[in-house]
């Protein structure tokens, strides 16, 4: 009796995509590790935005946020 494959079962579309990729010798591109970690631009975004805003504009944003918080309760 033949042994069963220990590969997890795939749905029809995933199987078809794997067959096409194997037949055309297309390798999946390597993902950007920083993008996968969620840190592509996120670490510098808030600091860069805060440095770019004027004090008056920051104050207007804060007042709008405070009004939205008080409106909820």
PDB file of N, CA, C and O in Angstrom:
ATOM      1  N   UNK A   1       0.850  -1.173   0.000  1.00  0.00           N
ATOM      2  CA  UNK A   1       0.000   0.000   0.000  1.00  0.00           C
ATOM      3  C   UNK A   1       0.895   1.236   0.000  1.00  0.00           C
ATOM      4  O   UNK A   1       1.904   1.284   0.704  1.00  0.00           O
ATOM      5  N   UNK A   2       0.518   2.228  -0.792  1.00  0.00           N
ATOM      6  CA  UNK A   2       1.313   3.453  -0.906  1.00  0.00           C
ATOM      7  C   UNK A   2       1.131   4.309   0.338  1.00  0.00           C
ATOM      8  O   UNK A   2       0.048   4.379   0.917  1.00  0.00           O
ATOM      9  N   UNK A   3       2.220   4.955   0.730  1.00  0.00           N
ATOM     10  CA  UNK A   3       2.143   5.846   1.887  1.00  0.00           C
ATOM     11  C   UNK A   3       1.527   7.172   1.463  1.00  0.00           C
ATOM     12  O   UNK A   3       1.724   7.637   0.340  1.00  0.00           O
ATOM     13  N   UNK A   4       0.800   7.752   2.356  1.00  0.00           N
ATOM     14  CA  UNK A   4       0.172   9.041   2.071  1.00  0.00           C
ATOM     15  C   UNK A   4       1.165  10.172   2.254  1.00  0.00           C
ATOM     16  O   UNK A   4       2.098  10.089   3.053  1.00  0.00           O
ATOM     17  N   UNK A   5       0.943  11.219   1.500  1.00  0.00           N
ATOM     18  CA  UNK A   5       1.793  12.394   1.617  1.00  0.00           C
ATOM     19  C   UNK A   5       1.490  13.107   2.929  1.00  0.00           C
ATOM     20  O   UNK A   5       0.341  13.150   3.369  1.00  0.00           O
ATOM     21  N   UNK A   6       2.504  13.654   3.540  1.00  0.00           N
ATOM     22  CA  UNK A   6       2.307  14.373   4.790  1.00  0.00           C
ATOM     23  C   UNK A   6       2.129  15.861   4.552  1.00  0.00           C
ATOM     24  O   UNK A   6       2.111  16.643   5.503  1.00  0.00           O
ATOM     25  N   UNK A   7       1.995  16.269   3.278  1.00  0.00           N
ATOM     26  CA  UNK A   7       1.765  17.675   2.958  1.00  0.00           C
ATOM     27  C   UNK A   7       0.343  18.050   3.350  1.00  0.00           C
ATOM     28  O   UNK A   7      -0.569  17.234   3.215  1.00  0.00           O
ATOM     29  N   UNK A   8       0.142  19.267   3.830  1.00  0.00           N
ATOM     30  CA  UNK A   8      -1.229  19.670   4.168  1.00  0.00           C
ATOM     31  C   UNK A   8      -2.076  19.782   2.907  1.00  0.00           C
ATOM     32  O   UNK A   8      -1.572  20.141   1.843  1.00  0.00           O
ATOM     33  N   UNK A   9      -3.330  19.483   3.027  1.00  0.00           N
ATOM     34  CA  UNK A   9      -4.248  19.552   1.892  1.00  0.00           C
ATOM     35  C   UNK A   9      -4.457  21.005   1.487  1.00  0.00           C
ATOM     36  O   UNK A   9      -4.605  21.882   2.338  1.00  0.00           O
ATOM     37  N   UNK A  10      -4.467  21.251   0.181  1.00  0.00           N
ATOM     38  CA  UNK A  10      -4.695  22.595  -0.338  1.00  0.00           C
ATOM     39  C   UNK A  10      -6.047  22.637  -1.036  1.00  0.00           C
ATOM     40  O   UNK A  10      -6.574  21.612  -1.467  1.00  0.00           O
ATOM     41  N   UNK A  11      -6.581  23.809  -1.135  1.00  0.00           N
ATOM     42  CA  UNK A  11      -7.801  23.923  -1.909  1.00  0.00           C
ATOM     43  C   UNK A  11      -7.455  23.896  -3.397  1.00  0.00           C
ATOM     44  O   UNK A  11      -6.283  23.964  -3.766  1.00  0.00           O
ATOM     45  N   UNK A  12      -8.454  23.800  -4.229  1.00  0.00           N
ATOM     46  CA  UNK A  12      -8.255  23.636  -5.667  1.00  0.00           C
ATOM     47  C   UNK A  12      -7.453  24.788  -6.265  1.00  0.00           C
ATOM     48  O   UNK A  12      -6.556  24.557  -7.075  1.00  0.00           O
ATOM     49  N   UNK A  13      -7.763  26.024  -5.880  1.00  0.00           N
ATOM     50  CA  UNK A  13      -7.069  27.185  -6.445  1.00  0.00           C
ATOM     51  C   UNK A  13      -5.593  27.217  -6.055  1.00  0.00           C
ATOM     52  O   UNK A  13      -4.744  27.540  -6.886  1.00  0.00           O
ATOM     53  N   UNK A  14      -5.280  26.893  -4.822  1.00  0.00           N
ATOM     54  CA  UNK A  14      -3.889  26.886  -4.383  1.00  0.00           C
ATOM     55  C   UNK A  14      -3.104  25.795  -5.105  1.00  0.00           C
ATOM     56  O   UNK A  14      -1.947  25.999  -5.473  1.00  0.00           O
ATOM     57  N   UNK A  15      -3.736  24.633  -5.310  1.00  0.00           N
ATOM     58  CA  UNK A  15      -3.083  23.551  -6.036  1.00  0.00           C
ATOM     59  C   UNK A  15      -2.807  23.963  -7.479  1.00  0.00           C
ATOM     60  O   UNK A  15      -1.721  23.715  -8.004  1.00  0.00           O
ATOM     61  N   UNK A  16      -3.790  24.590  -8.115  1.00  0.00           N
ATOM     62  CA  UNK A  16      -3.619  25.037  -9.495  1.00  0.00           C
ATOM     63  C   UNK A  16      -2.514  26.084  -9.600  1.00  0.00           C
ATOM     64  O   UNK A  16      -1.714  26.045 -10.534  1.00  0.00           O
ATOM     65  N   UNK A  17      -2.461  27.016  -8.652  1.00  0.00           N
ATOM     66  CA  UNK A  17      -1.425  28.041  -8.671  1.00  0.00           C
ATOM     67  C   UNK A  17      -0.045  27.421  -8.487  1.00  0.00           C
ATOM     68  O   UNK A  17       0.919  27.853  -9.118  1.00  0.00           O
ATOM     69  N   UNK A  18       0.056  26.416  -7.631  1.00  0.00           N
ATOM     70  CA  UNK A  18       1.336  25.751  -7.410  1.00  0.00           C
ATOM     71  C   UNK A  18       1.793  25.010  -8.658  1.00  0.00           C
ATOM     72  O   UNK A  18       2.979  25.020  -8.990  1.00  0.00           O
ATOM     73  N   UNK A  19       0.855  24.364  -9.353  1.00  0.00           N
ATOM     74  CA  UNK A  19       1.193  23.643 -10.580  1.00  0.00           C
ATOM     75  C   UNK A  19       1.672  24.608 -11.653  1.00  0.00           C
ATOM     76  O   UNK A  19       2.666  24.338 -12.327  1.00  0.00           O
ATOM     77  N   UNK A  20       0.978  25.730 -11.819  1.00  0.00           N
ATOM     78  CA  UNK A  20       1.374  26.721 -12.823  1.00  0.00           C
ATOM     79  C   UNK A  20       2.738  27.308 -12.479  1.00  0.00           C
ATOM     80  O   UNK A  20       3.578  27.473 -13.364  1.00  0.00           O
ATOM     81  N   UNK A  21       2.968  27.622 -11.219  1.00  0.00           N
ATOM     82  CA  UNK A  21       4.259  28.189 -10.803  1.00  0.00           C
ATOM     83  C   UNK A  21       5.393  27.194 -11.046  1.00  0.00           C
ATOM     84  O   UNK A  21       6.482  27.580 -11.472  1.00  0.00           O
ATOM     85  N   UNK A  22       5.140  25.929 -10.778  1.00  0.00           N
ATOM     86  CA  UNK A  22       6.160  24.913 -10.992  1.00  0.00           C
ATOM     87  C   UNK A  22       6.416  24.715 -12.482  1.00  0.00           C
ATOM     88  O   UNK A  22       7.562  24.530 -12.891  1.00  0.00           O
ATOM     89  N   UNK A  23       5.367  24.751 -13.297  1.00  0.00           N
ATOM     90  CA  UNK A  23       5.519  24.537 -14.732  1.00  0.00           C
ATOM     91  C   UNK A  23       6.244  25.694 -15.407  1.00  0.00           C
ATOM     92  O   UNK A  23       6.971  25.479 -16.377  1.00  0.00           O
ATOM     93  N   UNK A  24       6.062  26.906 -14.920  1.00  0.00           N
ATOM     94  CA  UNK A  24       6.689  28.070 -15.533  1.00  0.00           C
ATOM     95  C   UNK A  24       7.976  28.460 -14.840  1.00  0.00           C
ATOM     96  O   UNK A  24       8.609  29.441 -15.228  1.00  0.00           O
ATOM     97  N   UNK A  25       8.376  27.721 -13.830  1.00  0.00           N
ATOM     98  CA  UNK A  25       9.598  27.990 -13.066  1.00  0.00           C
ATOM     99  C   UNK A  25       9.648  29.401 -12.500  1.00  0.00           C
ATOM    100  O   UNK A  25      10.707  30.027 -12.465  1.00  0.00           O
ATOM    101  N   UNK A  26       8.514  29.890 -12.064  1.00  0.00           N
ATOM    102  CA  UNK A  26       8.455  31.212 -11.445  1.00  0.00           C
ATOM    103  C   UNK A  26       8.602  31.049  -9.944  1.00  0.00           C
ATOM    104  O   UNK A  26       7.842  30.319  -9.308  1.00  0.00           O
ATOM    105  N   UNK A  27       9.566  31.719  -9.398  1.00  0.00           N
ATOM    106  CA  UNK A  27       9.753  31.701  -7.953  1.00  0.00           C
ATOM    107  C   UNK A  27       9.049  32.915  -7.358  1.00  0.00           C
ATOM    108  O   UNK A  27       8.999  33.978  -7.976  1.00  0.00           O
ATOM    109  N   UNK A  28       8.511  32.751  -6.165  1.00  0.00           N
ATOM    110  CA  UNK A  28       7.865  33.879  -5.504  1.00  0.00           C
ATOM    111  C   UNK A  28       8.930  34.891  -5.103  1.00  0.00           C
ATOM    112  O   UNK A  28       9.985  34.508  -4.598  1.00  0.00           O
ATOM    113  N   UNK A  29       8.671  36.176  -5.322  1.00  0.00           N
ATOM    114  CA  UNK A  29       9.663  37.174  -4.917  1.00  0.00           C
ATOM    115  C   UNK A  29       9.776  37.223  -3.394  1.00  0.00           C
ATOM    116  O   UNK A  29       8.797  37.024  -2.676  1.00  0.00           O
ATOM    117  N   UNK A  30      10.972  37.489  -2.928  1.00  0.00           N
ATOM    118  CA  UNK A  30      11.197  37.588  -1.492  1.00  0.00           C
ATOM    119  C   UNK A  30      10.550  38.863  -0.969  1.00  0.00           C
ATOM    120  O   UNK A  30      10.806  39.938  -1.512  1.00  0.00           O
ATOM    121  N   UNK A  31       9.719  38.781   0.068  1.00  0.00           N
ATOM    122  CA  UNK A  31       9.110  39.993   0.617  1.00  0.00           C
ATOM    123  C   UNK A  31      10.142  40.828   1.360  1.00  0.00           C
ATOM    124  O   UNK A  31      11.127  40.311   1.886  1.00  0.00           O
ATOM    125  N   UNK A  32       9.893  42.119   1.390  1.00  0.00           N
ATOM    126  CA  UNK A  32      10.764  43.035   2.114  1.00  0.00           C
ATOM    127  C   UNK A  32      10.615  42.744   3.612  1.00  0.00           C
ATOM    128  O   UNK A  32       9.510  42.867   4.138  1.00  0.00           O
ATOM    129  N   UNK A  33      11.685  42.366   4.313  1.00  0.00           N
ATOM    130  CA  UNK A  33      11.536  42.007   5.729  1.00  0.00           C
ATOM    131  C   UNK A  33      11.040  43.151   6.604  1.00  0.00           C
ATOM    132  O   UNK A  33      10.353  42.920   7.599  1.00  0.00           O
ATOM    133  N   UNK A  34      11.386  44.387   6.240  1.00  0.00           N
ATOM    134  CA  UNK A  34      10.903  45.518   7.035  1.00  0.00           C
ATOM    135  C   UNK A  34       9.405  45.719   6.831  1.00  0.00           C
ATOM    136  O   UNK A  34       8.690  46.078   7.767  1.00  0.00           O
ATOM    137  N   UNK A  35       8.933  45.487   5.610  1.00  0.00           N
ATOM    138  CA  UNK A  35       7.505  45.620   5.339  1.00  0.00           C
ATOM    139  C   UNK A  35       6.725  44.521   6.057  1.00  0.00           C
ATOM    140  O   UNK A  35       5.630  44.768   6.563  1.00  0.00           O
ATOM    141  N   UNK A  36       7.271  43.331   6.105  1.00  0.00           N
ATOM    142  CA  UNK A  36       6.617  42.224   6.797  1.00  0.00           C
ATOM    143  C   UNK A  36       6.516  42.521   8.288  1.00  0.00           C
ATOM    144  O   UNK A  36       5.515  42.194   8.925  1.00  0.00           O
ATOM    145  N   UNK A  37       7.545  43.135   8.837  1.00  0.00           N
ATOM    146  CA  UNK A  37       7.550  43.455  10.261  1.00  0.00           C
ATOM    147  C   UNK A  37       6.658  44.665  10.578  1.00  0.00           C
ATOM    148  O   UNK A  37       6.421  44.964  11.748  1.00  0.00           O
ATOM    149  N   UNK A  38       6.164  45.358   9.553  1.00  0.00           N
ATOM    150  CA  UNK A  38       5.298  46.509   9.780  1.00  0.00           C
ATOM    151  C   UNK A  38       6.056  47.763  10.138  1.00  0.00           C
ATOM    152  O   UNK A  38       5.487  48.671  10.744  1.00  0.00           O
ATOM    153  N   UNK A  39       7.326  47.841   9.780  1.00  0.00           N
ATOM    154  CA  UNK A  39       8.152  48.974  10.179  1.00  0.00           C
ATOM    155  C   UNK A  39       8.773  49.679   8.970  1.00  0.00           C
ATOM    156  O   UNK A  39       9.850  50.265   9.076  1.00  0.00           O
ATOM    157  N   UNK A  40       8.099  49.622   7.834  1.00  0.00           N
ATOM    158  CA  UNK A  40       8.672  50.214   6.635  1.00  0.00           C
ATOM    159  C   UNK A  40       8.812  51.719   6.781  1.00  0.00           C
ATOM    160  O   UNK A  40       9.862  52.261   6.436  1.00  0.00           O
ATOM    161  N   UNK A  41       7.816  52.404   7.270  1.00  0.00           N
ATOM    162  CA  UNK A  41       7.928  53.837   7.477  1.00  0.00           C
ATOM    163  C   UNK A  41       7.285  54.277   8.773  1.00  0.00           C
ATOM    164  O   UNK A  41       7.239  55.469   9.076  1.00  0.00           O
ATOM    165  N   UNK A  42       6.792  53.327   9.536  1.00  0.00           N
ATOM    166  CA  UNK A  42       6.025  53.644  10.725  1.00  0.00           C
ATOM    167  C   UNK A  42       6.811  54.239  11.870  1.00  0.00           C
ATOM    168  O   UNK A  42       6.261  55.004  12.663  1.00  0.00           O
ATOM    169  N   UNK A  43       8.070  53.908  11.973  1.00  0.00           N
ATOM    170  CA  UNK A  43       8.837  54.397  13.117  1.00  0.00           C
ATOM    171  C   UNK A  43       9.146  55.884  13.010  1.00  0.00           C
ATOM    172  O   UNK A  43       9.274  56.560  14.031  1.00  0.00           O
ATOM    173  N   UNK A  44       9.267  56.400  11.804  1.00  0.00           N
ATOM    174  CA  UNK A  44       9.632  57.802  11.658  1.00  0.00           C
ATOM    175  C   UNK A  44       8.437  58.694  11.339  1.00  0.00           C
ATOM    176  O   UNK A  44       8.575  59.917  11.333  1.00  0.00           O
ATOM    177  N   UNK A  45       7.269  58.112  11.074  1.00  0.00           N
ATOM    178  CA  UNK A  45       6.120  58.872  10.605  1.00  0.00           C
ATOM    179  C   UNK A  45       5.628  59.942  11.560  1.00  0.00           C
ATOM    180  O   UNK A  45       5.485  61.099  11.166  1.00  0.00           O
ATOM    181  N   UNK A  46       5.366  59.580  12.803  1.00  0.00           N
ATOM    182  CA  UNK A  46       4.811  60.526  13.763  1.00  0.00           C
ATOM    183  C   UNK A  46       5.779  61.628  14.130  1.00  0.00           C
ATOM    184  O   UNK A  46       5.392  62.789  14.262  1.00  0.00           O
ATOM    185  N   UNK A  47       7.026  61.268  14.294  1.00  0.00           N
ATOM    186  CA  UNK A  47       8.030  62.271  14.662  1.00  0.00           C
ATOM    187  C   UNK A  47       8.256  63.255  13.513  1.00  0.00           C
ATOM    188  O   UNK A  47       8.395  64.457  13.738  1.00  0.00           O
ATOM    189  N   UNK A  48       8.291  62.741  12.289  1.00  0.00           N
ATOM    190  CA  UNK A  48       8.497  63.611  11.130  1.00  0.00           C
ATOM    191  C   UNK A  48       7.316  64.559  10.954  1.00  0.00           C
ATOM    192  O   UNK A  48       7.494  65.732  10.628  1.00  0.00           O
ATOM    193  N   UNK A  49       6.109  64.040  11.172  1.00  0.00           N
ATOM    194  CA  UNK A  49       4.910  64.885  11.034  1.00  0.00           C
ATOM    195  C   UNK A  49       4.884  65.958  12.117  1.00  0.00           C
ATOM    196  O   UNK A  49       4.574  67.115  11.833  1.00  0.00           O
ATOM    197  N   UNK A  50       5.206  65.589  13.353  1.00  0.00           N
ATOM    198  CA  UNK A  50       5.200  66.548  14.454  1.00  0.00           C
ATOM    199  C   UNK A  50       6.243  67.643  14.232  1.00  0.00           C
ATOM    200  O   UNK A  50       6.006  68.805  14.563  1.00  0.00           O
ATOM    201  N   UNK A  51       7.381  67.279  13.680  1.00  0.00           N
ATOM    202  CA  UNK A  51       8.419  68.281  13.429  1.00  0.00           C
ATOM    203  C   UNK A  51       8.007  69.244  12.325  1.00  0.00           C
ATOM    204  O   UNK A  51       8.437  70.398  12.310  1.00  0.00           O
ATOM    205  N   UNK A  52       7.175  68.774  11.405  1.00  0.00           N
ATOM    206  CA  UNK A  52       6.756  69.590  10.274  1.00  0.00           C
ATOM    207  C   UNK A  52       5.619  70.557  10.631  1.00  0.00           C
ATOM    208  O   UNK A  52       5.475  71.598   9.990  1.00  0.00           O
ATOM    209  N   UNK A  53       4.811  70.226  11.645  1.00  0.00           N
ATOM    210  CA  UNK A  53       3.654  71.051  11.998  1.00  0.00           C
ATOM    211  C   UNK A  53       4.064  72.258  12.827  1.00  0.00           C
ATOM    212  O   UNK A  53       5.005  72.203  13.618  1.00  0.00           O
ATOM    213  N   UNK A  54       3.340  73.338  12.628  1.00  0.00           N
ATOM    214  CA  UNK A  54       3.582  74.513  13.460  1.00  0.00           C
ATOM    215  C   UNK A  54       2.871  74.326  14.801  1.00  0.00           C
ATOM    216  O   UNK A  54       2.007  73.461  14.943  1.00  0.00           O
ATOM    217  N   UNK A  55       3.242  75.139  15.769  1.00  0.00           N
ATOM    218  CA  UNK A  55       2.631  75.032  17.095  1.00  0.00           C
ATOM    219  C   UNK A  55       1.132  75.320  17.015  1.00  0.00           C
ATOM    220  O   UNK A  55       0.339  74.663  17.690  1.00  0.00           O
ATOM    221  N   UNK A  56       0.745  76.283  16.206  1.00  0.00           N
ATOM    222  CA  UNK A  56      -0.669  76.650  16.063  1.00  0.00           C
ATOM    223  C   UNK A  56      -1.467  75.489  15.465  1.00  0.00           C
ATOM    224  O   UNK A  56      -2.561  75.177  15.936  1.00  0.00           O
ATOM    225  N   UNK A  57      -0.927  74.862  14.441  1.00  0.00           N
ATOM    226  CA  UNK A  57      -1.628  73.758  13.790  1.00  0.00           C
ATOM    227  C   UNK A  57      -1.739  72.551  14.728  1.00  0.00           C
ATOM    228  O   UNK A  57      -2.777  71.891  14.762  1.00  0.00           O
ATOM    229  N   UNK A  58      -0.674  72.257  15.493  1.00  0.00           N
ATOM    230  CA  UNK A  58      -0.732  71.172  16.479  1.00  0.00           C
ATOM    231  C   UNK A  58      -1.817  71.441  17.508  1.00  0.00           C
ATOM    232  O   UNK A  58      -2.535  70.529  17.917  1.00  0.00           O
ATOM    233  N   UNK A  59      -1.933  72.702  17.928  1.00  0.00           N
ATOM    234  CA  UNK A  59      -2.941  73.080  18.911  1.00  0.00           C
ATOM    235  C   UNK A  59      -4.353  72.887  18.350  1.00  0.00           C
ATOM    236  O   UNK A  59      -5.245  72.423  19.060  1.00  0.00           O
ATOM    237  N   UNK A  60      -4.554  73.242  17.077  1.00  0.00           N
ATOM    238  CA  UNK A  60      -5.867  73.055  16.449  1.00  0.00           C
ATOM    239  C   UNK A  60      -6.225  71.564  16.371  1.00  0.00           C
ATOM    240  O   UNK A  60      -7.368  71.180  16.615  1.00  0.00           O
ATOM    241  N   UNK A  61      -5.244  70.741  16.033  1.00  0.00           N
ATOM    242  CA  UNK A  61      -5.480  69.293  15.955  1.00  0.00           C
ATOM    243  C   UNK A  61      -5.842  68.748  17.330  1.00  0.00           C
ATOM    244  O   UNK A  61      -6.746  67.921  17.453  1.00  0.00           O
ATOM    245  N   UNK A  62      -5.144  69.203  18.362  1.00  0.00           N
ATOM    246  CA  UNK A  62      -5.409  68.740  19.724  1.00  0.00           C
ATOM    247  C   UNK A  62      -6.793  69.168  20.193  1.00  0.00           C
ATOM    248  O   UNK A  62      -7.488  68.391  20.847  1.00  0.00           O
ATOM    249  N   UNK A  63      -7.206  70.392  19.868  1.00  0.00           N
ATOM    250  CA  UNK A  63      -8.545  70.860  20.252  1.00  0.00           C
ATOM    251  C   UNK A  63      -9.629  70.039  19.570  1.00  0.00           C
ATOM    252  O   UNK A  63     -10.640  69.696  20.183  1.00  0.00           O
ATOM    253  N   UNK A  64      -9.411  69.725  18.295  1.00  0.00           N
ATOM    254  CA  UNK A  64     -10.380  68.918  17.556  1.00  0.00           C
ATOM    255  C   UNK A  64     -10.485  67.513  18.146  1.00  0.00           C
ATOM    256  O   UNK A  64     -11.579  66.956  18.241  1.00  0.00           O
ATOM    257  N   UNK A  65      -9.347  66.943  18.541  1.00  0.00           N
ATOM    258  CA  UNK A  65      -9.345  65.612  19.147  1.00  0.00           C
ATOM    259  C   UNK A  65     -10.044  65.627  20.498  1.00  0.00           C
ATOM    260  O   UNK A  65     -10.812  64.718  20.812  1.00  0.00           O
ATOM    261  N   UNK A  66      -9.782  66.649  21.295  1.00  0.00           N
ATOM    262  CA  UNK A  66     -10.425  66.754  22.609  1.00  0.00           C
ATOM    263  C   UNK A  66     -11.933  66.904  22.463  1.00  0.00           C
ATOM    264  O   UNK A  66     -12.700  66.305  23.217  1.00  0.00           O
ATOM    265  N   UNK A  67     -12.355  67.708  21.488  1.00  0.00           N
ATOM    266  CA  UNK A  67     -13.799  67.880  21.256  1.00  0.00           C
ATOM    267  C   UNK A  67     -14.437  66.558  20.850  1.00  0.00           C
ATOM    268  O   UNK A  67     -15.548  66.252  21.282  1.00  0.00           O
ATOM    269  N   UNK A  68     -13.752  65.774  20.029  1.00  0.00           N
ATOM    270  CA  UNK A  68     -14.291  64.483  19.610  1.00  0.00           C
ATOM    271  C   UNK A  68     -14.394  63.539  20.804  1.00  0.00           C
ATOM    272  O   UNK A  68     -15.357  62.781  20.913  1.00  0.00           O
ATOM    273  N   UNK A  69     -13.403  63.579  21.703  1.00  0.00           N
ATOM    274  CA  UNK A  69     -13.457  62.704  22.890  1.00  0.00           C
ATOM    275  C   UNK A  69     -14.611  63.095  23.816  1.00  0.00           C
ATOM    276  O   UNK A  69     -15.314  62.227  24.332  1.00  0.00           O
ATOM    277  N   UNK A  70     -14.804  64.383  24.025  1.00  0.00           N
ATOM    278  CA  UNK A  70     -15.883  64.831  24.914  1.00  0.00           C
ATOM    279  C   UNK A  70     -17.243  64.602  24.302  1.00  0.00           C
ATOM    280  O   UNK A  70     -18.225  64.407  25.019  1.00  0.00           O
ATOM    281  N   UNK A  71     -17.312  64.623  22.982  1.00  0.00           N
ATOM    282  CA  UNK A  71     -18.583  64.422  22.304  1.00  0.00           C
ATOM    283  C   UNK A  71     -19.097  62.997  22.515  1.00  0.00           C
ATOM    284  O   UNK A  71     -20.305  62.776  22.598  1.00  0.00           O
ATOM    285  N   UNK A  72     -18.174  62.026  22.601  1.00  0.00           N
ATOM    286  CA  UNK A  72     -18.562  60.621  22.775  1.00  0.00           C
ATOM    287  C   UNK A  72     -19.206  60.360  24.124  1.00  0.00           C
ATOM    288  O   UNK A  72     -20.148  59.573  24.216  1.00  0.00           O
ATOM    289  N   UNK A  73     -18.717  61.003  25.168  1.00  0.00           N
ATOM    290  CA  UNK A  73     -19.209  60.665  26.521  1.00  0.00           C
ATOM    291  C   UNK A  73     -20.383  61.485  26.948  1.00  0.00           C
ATOM    292  O   UNK A  73     -20.891  61.305  28.054  1.00  0.00           O
TER     293      UNK A  73
END
